Amino acid sequence: MFLIAGVQPKTRRVDDNPQRCPVCGLAQAYTTRVDHYLSLFFIPLIRVRQGEPFLMCEGCQRPVDNSRAPVQEVPLSGSSSVCVACKREFDSSFNYCPHCGQRA
């Protein structure tokens, strides 16, 4: 008989309210944390360590900022661009269209 056990990380979304990502400009940044679980046969059973919450953007797939500190807003340039995909107007300082996600 053998036993497969160990500790593995599990990423969990803490808050379902999206925030604006200061890196890409999309409203797809969610408060997330990585918890570690004791696993038996690759099934997480007991949480052994709770991680610190952080902001993770699902658009650019980057951790953005610690959720305990206020999220720094991207300064708006005042000029606007028109998206080639959805034809809606947005601030030209964004790297992606905040309406449809198309790269600017």
Summary of the structure (lengths in Angstrom):
residues: 104
radius of gyration: 18.6
end to end distance: 57.6
largest distance: 67.9
contacts: 270
relative contact order: 0.21
helix: 0%
strand: 44%
